[in-house]
Amino acid sequence: MRLLFDQNISHRILRFLGSGFAQCTTVKNENLTDFSDKKIWDFARQNSFTIVTLDSDFNDLNSLFGHPPKIIWLRTRNLRTEHIAKILIVQEIEIENFINNPTFGILEITLS
């Protein structure tokens, strides 16, 4: 799966993810740090990435422009990078199903 982690998630997350996340990258790794959300959105669309973020800005762009790119919105409190990675690993099948379903543009993951 091809995930692009927004700059509000540490670029170190890649070291905590398993082999199912081998094609993932970060805004920092793609030299997009401090770029506008729209530029990151365009990059993700042009390169077939799903954006993973902690904030609502990409939800707003999805409302305006639809998808792609798809958005995974982590609606969690401030967590350590390792904990975010564990959440994604536990949700890996659901994330894959979301990415492969053309109907939905946003997947919200929350902690109960």
Backbone as a chain_set.jsonl record, in Angstrom:
{"seq": "MRLLFDQNISHRILRFLGSGFAQCTTVKNENLTDFSDKKIWDFARQNSFTIVTLDSDFNDLNSLFGHPPKIIWLRTRNLRTEHIAKILIVQEIEIENFINNPTFGILEITLS", "coords": {"N": [[0.843, -1.174, 0.0], [0.387, 2.278, -0.614], [1.161, 4.819, 1.255], [1.204, 8.202, 2.245], [2.606, 10.0, 4.692], [1.563, 12.75, 6.482], [3.046, 15.907, 7.507], [2.515, 16.234, 10.182], [2.882, 13.866, 11.406], [5.49, 11.988, 12.621], [8.401, 11.432, 10.637], [9.767, 9.217, 11.379], [8.035, 7.153, 11.665], [8.06, 5.253, 9.672], [9.985, 3.335, 10.28], [8.764, 1.754, 12.143], [6.737, 0.377, 10.986], [5.413, -2.551, 9.349], [6.144, -5.015, 6.745], [3.965, -4.822, 5.038], [3.679, -2.187, 4.639], [5.646, -1.229, 3.031], [5.849, 0.452, 0.776], [5.412, 2.989, 1.629], [5.791, 6.486, 2.421], [6.99, 9.682, 3.584], [6.017, 13.132, 4.048], [8.275, 14.62, 4.626], [10.345, 12.968, 3.581], [9.806, 13.212, 0.901], [10.503, 15.748, 0.317], [8.578, 17.731, 0.834], [8.052, 19.208, 3.027], [6.586, 21.811, 4.822], [5.164, 22.594, 2.608], [2.11, 23.668, 1.059], [-1.099, 22.322, 2.007], [-2.623, 21.766, -0.237], [-0.682, 21.441, -2.249], [0.588, 19.151, -1.297], [-1.573, 17.43, -1.448], [-1.977, 17.401, -4.26], [0.468, 16.204, -5.037], [0.16, 13.675, -3.843], [-2.085, 12.732, -5.258], [-1.089, 12.667, -7.911], [0.847, 10.722, -7.656], [-0.309, 8.437, -6.746], [-0.786, 8.036, -3.94], [-2.176, 7.46, -0.697], [-3.156, 9.734, 1.714], [-2.085, 10.081, 5.037], [-3.07, 11.523, 7.986], [-3.237, 13.706, 10.889], [-4.889, 15.842, 11.152], [-7.729, 17.937, 10.215], [-7.584, 19.22, 7.768], [-7.165, 17.944, 5.258], [-9.506, 16.555, 5.015], [-11.23, 18.628, 4.474], [-10.284, 19.361, 1.924], [-10.943, 17.036, 0.566], [-13.695, 17.226, 0.654], [-14.056, 19.388, -1.057], [-12.811, 18.623, -3.521], [-13.131, 15.895, -3.901], [-12.069, 12.471, -4.366], [-9.443, 10.678, -6.074], [-6.697, 12.035, -4.054], [-7.085, 9.456, -1.573], [-7.921, 9.694, 1.916], [-6.651, 9.023, 5.11], [-7.689, 9.672, 8.149], [-6.484, 10.144, 11.186], [-7.987, 10.233, 14.089], [-7.056, 10.73, 16.772], [-5.848, 11.241, 20.079], [-2.893, 13.074, 21.023], [-0.309, 11.021, 20.321], [2.45, 8.772, 20.823], [4.814, 8.06, 18.24], [5.32, 5.323, 17.834], [3.0, 4.186, 18.85], [1.051, 5.131, 17.089], [1.885, 3.781, 14.795], [1.376, 1.122, 15.596], [-1.419, 1.186, 15.75], [-2.053, 1.525, 13.038], [-0.995, -0.845, 11.981], [-2.613, -2.781, 13.213], [-4.984, -2.115, 11.963], [-4.512, -2.77, 9.333], [-5.736, -4.52, 7.351], [-8.307, -3.408, 7.132], [-7.566, -0.881, 6.202], [-6.421, -1.54, 3.711], [-8.721, -2.579, 2.44], [-10.276, -0.247, 2.372], [-8.687, 1.417, 0.702], [-8.876, 0.001, -1.684], [-11.547, 0.193, -2.309], [-13.573, 1.927, -4.402], [-15.59, 3.683, -3.674], [-15.388, 5.161, -1.252], [-13.773, 8.038, 0.194], [-12.557, 8.919, 2.496], [-11.174, 7.574, 5.407], [-11.784, 7.35, 8.717], [-10.026, 6.909, 11.629], [-10.409, 6.19, 14.919], [-9.782, 6.3, 18.464], [-11.306, 4.368, 20.937]], "CA": [[0.0, 0.0, 0.0], [1.169, 3.508, -0.77], [0.696, 5.857, 2.158], [2.026, 9.396, 2.402], [2.363, 10.537, 6.018], [1.595, 14.208, 6.581], [4.136, 16.387, 8.349], [2.158, 16.191, 11.595], [3.269, 12.532, 11.874], [6.95, 11.903, 12.503], [8.953, 10.615, 9.551], [10.297, 7.994, 11.983], [7.008, 6.117, 11.677], [8.371, 4.217, 8.688], [10.788, 2.263, 10.877], [7.921, 0.949, 13.026], [5.712, -0.308, 10.198], [5.832, -3.836, 8.794], [6.366, -5.179, 5.305], [2.779, -4.387, 4.307], [3.762, -0.737, 4.486], [6.959, -1.0, 2.416], [5.81, 1.513, -0.238], [4.995, 4.238, 2.268], [6.785, 7.546, 2.527], [6.554, 10.821, 4.389], [6.153, 14.457, 3.449], [9.684, 14.994, 4.765], [11.156, 12.193, 2.632], [9.497, 13.671, -0.461], [10.863, 17.175, 0.263], [7.35, 18.52, 0.808], [7.89, 19.858, 4.322], [6.126, 23.202, 4.777], [4.369, 22.882, 1.421], [0.69, 23.804, 1.378], [-1.857, 21.074, 1.95], [-3.049, 21.549, -1.633], [0.474, 20.893, -2.994], [0.746, 17.768, -0.838], [-2.736, 16.744, -2.041], [-1.67, 17.193, -5.677], [1.546, 15.219, -5.108], [-0.419, 12.365, -3.527], [-2.944, 12.341, -6.378], [-0.256, 12.369, -9.084], [1.721, 9.582, -7.391], [-1.15, 7.338, -6.235], [-0.645, 7.843, -2.509], [-3.231, 7.788, 0.257], [-2.575, 10.609, 2.732], [-2.385, 9.792, 6.44], [-2.927, 12.798, 8.689], [-3.865, 13.876, 12.189], [-5.736, 17.03, 11.187], [-8.921, 17.937, 9.358], [-7.399, 20.001, 6.539], [-7.346, 17.125, 4.058], [-10.929, 16.274, 4.955], [-11.809, 19.778, 3.771], [-9.937, 19.241, 0.501], [-11.739, 15.941, 0.026], [-15.048, 17.753, 0.455], [-14.032, 20.281, -2.223], [-12.325, 18.035, -4.77], [-13.354, 14.458, -3.993], [-10.856, 11.657, -4.336], [-8.232, 10.605, -5.26], [-6.222, 10.945, -3.213], [-7.858, 9.076, -0.407], [-7.399, 10.244, 3.166], [-6.831, 8.323, 6.376], [-7.683, 10.711, 9.17], [-6.304, 9.566, 12.514], [-8.639, 11.123, 15.061], [-6.556, 10.251, 18.06], [-5.147, 12.272, 20.843], [-1.463, 13.114, 20.741], [0.266, 9.727, 20.659], [3.819, 8.502, 20.378], [4.906, 7.521, 16.881], [5.207, 3.863, 17.9], [1.601, 3.853, 19.079], [0.358, 5.365, 15.815], [2.245, 2.663, 13.923], [0.635, -0.065, 16.049], [-2.813, 1.359, 15.331], [-2.125, 1.265, 11.596], [-0.737, -2.268, 11.747], [-3.834, -3.494, 13.611], [-6.021, -1.759, 10.983], [-3.961, -2.953, 7.985], [-6.715, -5.103, 6.413], [-9.338, -2.392, 6.905], [-6.961, 0.163, 5.364], [-6.339, -2.08, 2.341], [-10.085, -2.616, 1.902], [-10.649, 1.136, 2.094], [-7.949, 1.893, -0.471], [-9.348, -0.717, -2.873], [-12.961, 0.467, -2.536], [-13.647, 3.23, -5.081], [-16.706, 4.478, -3.179], [-15.077, 6.011, -0.111], [-12.592, 8.885, 0.07], [-11.941, 9.169, 3.806], [-11.285, 6.586, 6.476], [-11.477, 7.945, 10.018], [-9.655, 5.935, 12.645], [-10.47, 6.817, 16.233], [-9.601, 5.444, 19.628], [-12.508, 4.386, 21.772]], "C": [[0.888, 1.237, 0.0], [0.547, 4.607, 0.096], [1.715, 6.984, 2.204], [1.666, 10.012, 3.747], [2.585, 12.048, 6.024], [2.681, 14.632, 7.562], [3.79, 16.42, 9.83], [2.374, 14.802, 12.202], [4.769, 12.396, 11.618], [7.373, 10.994, 11.351], [9.535, 9.302, 10.083], [9.286, 6.857, 11.991], [7.352, 4.96, 10.743], [9.152, 3.062, 9.291], [9.965, 1.338, 11.765], [6.864, 0.141, 12.273], [6.27, -1.578, 9.577], [5.933, -3.834, 7.286], [5.158, -4.774, 4.469], [2.764, -2.899, 4.012], [5.06, -0.32, 3.777], [6.97, 0.152, 1.403], [5.375, 2.857, 0.324], [6.149, 5.228, 2.314], [6.203, 8.669, 3.391], [6.719, 12.113, 3.609], [7.621, 14.889, 3.502], [10.56, 14.266, 3.747], [10.95, 12.636, 1.186], [9.793, 15.15, -0.644], [9.646, 18.087, 0.118], [7.083, 19.232, 2.135], [7.574, 21.332, 4.121], [5.459, 23.585, 3.463], [2.912, 23.003, 1.847], [0.01, 22.435, 1.305], [-2.293, 20.761, 0.527], [-1.909, 20.965, -2.458], [0.711, 19.441, -2.596], [-0.369, 16.906, -1.428], [-2.448, 16.415, -3.51], [-0.572, 16.148, -5.865], [0.99, 13.811, -4.87], [-1.278, 11.863, -4.683], [-2.103, 11.899, -7.576], [0.587, 11.109, -8.908], [1.006, 8.418, -6.708], [-0.906, 7.008, -4.768], [-1.972, 8.115, -1.816], [-2.568, 8.594, 1.359], [-3.031, 10.158, 4.116], [-2.087, 11.056, 7.234], [-3.605, 12.766, 10.048], [-4.808, 15.077, 12.229], [-6.818, 16.993, 10.123], [-8.731, 18.617, 8.007], [-7.642, 19.179, 5.269], [-8.782, 16.652, 3.914], [-11.635, 17.394, 4.199], [-11.513, 19.715, 2.279], [-10.728, 18.12, -0.16], [-13.168, 16.393, -0.235], [-15.125, 18.636, -0.784], [-13.778, 19.547, -3.535], [-12.624, 16.556, -4.938], [-12.04, 13.698, -3.919], [-10.637, 11.029, -5.699], [-7.611, 11.98, -5.018], [-7.209, 10.645, -2.09], [-7.148, 9.583, 0.837], [-7.67, 9.263, 4.301], [-6.616, 9.374, 7.457], [-7.629, 10.027, 10.529], [-6.841, 10.543, 13.541], [-8.315, 10.606, 16.454], [-5.971, 11.426, 18.809], [-3.662, 12.193, 20.491], [-0.802, 11.826, 21.24], [1.716, 9.65, 20.201], [3.777, 7.849, 18.993], [4.728, 6.01, 16.869], [3.755, 3.429, 18.068], [0.78, 4.072, 17.8], [0.642, 4.221, 14.853], [1.48, 1.407, 14.308], [-0.827, 0.004, 15.643], [-2.966, 1.023, 13.851], [-1.917, -0.212, 11.279], [-1.977, -3.099, 12.095], [-4.939, -3.28, 12.571], [-5.611, -2.062, 9.542], [-4.985, -3.511, 6.988], [-7.817, -4.099, 6.105], [-8.807, -1.272, 6.003], [-6.867, -0.312, 3.92], [-7.713, -2.13, 1.689], [-10.574, -1.223, 1.535], [-9.977, 1.641, 0.819], [-8.494, 1.259, -1.749], [-10.819, -0.48, -3.193], [-13.106, 1.85, -3.166], [-14.718, 4.164, -4.533], [-16.292, 5.521, -2.152], [-13.78, 6.783, -0.294], [-11.861, 9.127, 1.375], [-12.219, 8.003, 4.738], [-10.869, 7.275, 7.763], [-11.179, 6.813, 10.993], [-9.614, 6.672, 13.978], [-10.132, 5.798, 17.305], [-10.859, 5.507, 20.446], [-12.156, 4.441, 23.236]], "O": [[1.992, 1.233, 0.545], [-0.446, 5.232, -0.276], [2.924, 6.753, 2.203], [0.548, 10.495, 3.929], [3.64, 12.547, 5.631], [3.173, 13.823, 8.348], [4.678, 16.615, 10.661], [2.082, 14.586, 13.378], [5.244, 12.663, 10.514], [6.786, 9.937, 11.121], [9.769, 8.374, 9.309], [9.64, 5.717, 12.29], [6.974, 3.817, 11.001], [8.997, 1.921, 8.856], [10.421, 0.247, 12.106], [6.175, -0.688, 12.868], [7.469, -1.668, 9.31], [5.823, -2.795, 6.637], [5.314, -4.416, 3.301], [1.942, -2.413, 3.236], [5.51, 0.817, 3.918], [8.015, 0.769, 1.198], [5.012, 3.761, -0.429], [7.32, 4.853, 2.255], [5.066, 8.592, 3.858], [7.468, 12.176, 2.634], [8.143, 15.454, 2.542], [11.422, 14.882, 3.12], [11.83, 12.451, 0.346], [9.388, 15.748, -1.641], [9.673, 19.075, -0.616], [6.007, 19.794, 2.335], [8.231, 22.014, 3.335], [5.211, 24.766, 3.218], [2.529, 22.485, 2.897], [0.485, 21.521, 0.632], [-2.325, 19.595, 0.135], [-2.14, 20.083, -3.285], [1.0, 18.598, -3.445], [-0.125, 15.778, -1.856], [-2.653, 15.283, -3.947], [-0.669, 15.3, -6.752], [1.311, 12.875, -5.603], [-1.202, 10.689, -5.046], [-2.383, 10.866, -8.184], [0.998, 10.495, -9.892], [1.647, 7.522, -6.158], [-0.83, 5.837, -4.395], [-2.786, 8.904, -2.296], [-1.531, 8.189, 1.885], [-4.212, 9.889, 4.336], [-0.983, 11.595, 7.163], [-4.443, 11.906, 10.319], [-5.463, 15.304, 13.245], [-6.821, 16.13, 9.246], [-9.641, 18.591, 7.178], [-8.253, 19.666, 4.318], [-9.232, 16.377, 2.802], [-12.525, 17.143, 3.387], [-12.39, 19.985, 1.459], [-11.136, 18.242, -1.315], [-13.781, 15.994, -1.225], [-16.136, 18.638, -1.485], [-14.439, 19.81, -4.54], [-12.396, 16.006, -6.015], [-11.027, 14.228, -3.463], [-11.61, 10.862, -6.435], [-7.951, 12.956, -5.686], [-8.043, 11.472, -1.721], [-5.949, 9.863, 0.823], [-8.776, 8.739, 4.434], [-5.513, 9.888, 7.646], [-8.6, 9.411, 10.968], [-6.215, 11.565, 13.824], [-9.174, 10.123, 17.19], [-5.647, 12.463, 18.231], [-3.248, 11.317, 19.732], [-0.747, 11.578, 22.445], [2.141, 10.377, 19.303], [2.811, 7.172, 18.64], [4.058, 5.472, 15.987], [3.332, 2.424, 17.497], [-0.093, 3.266, 17.48], [-0.264, 3.744, 14.169], [0.984, 0.697, 13.433], [-1.412, -1.002, 15.239], [-3.898, 0.321, 13.459], [-2.588, -0.764, 10.407], [-2.343, -4.013, 11.356], [-5.742, -4.181, 12.331], [-6.303, -1.645, 8.613], [-5.079, -3.001, 5.872], [-8.219, -3.951, 4.951], [-9.53, -0.777, 5.139], [-7.2, 0.437, 3.001], [-7.862, -1.768, 0.521], [-11.215, -1.04, 0.5], [-10.633, 2.227, -0.042], [-8.563, 1.919, -2.786], [-11.294, -0.909, -4.245], [-12.791, 2.851, -2.521], [-14.746, 5.339, -4.9], [-16.791, 6.646, -2.176], [-12.812, 6.272, -0.857], [-10.687, 9.497, 1.376], [-13.345, 7.516, 4.841], [-9.733, 7.732, 7.889], [-11.972, 5.886, 11.158], [-8.883, 7.649, 14.143], [-10.19, 4.59, 17.078], [-11.427, 6.583, 20.636], [-13.047, 4.462, 24.085]]}, "num_chains": 1, "name": "protein.A"}
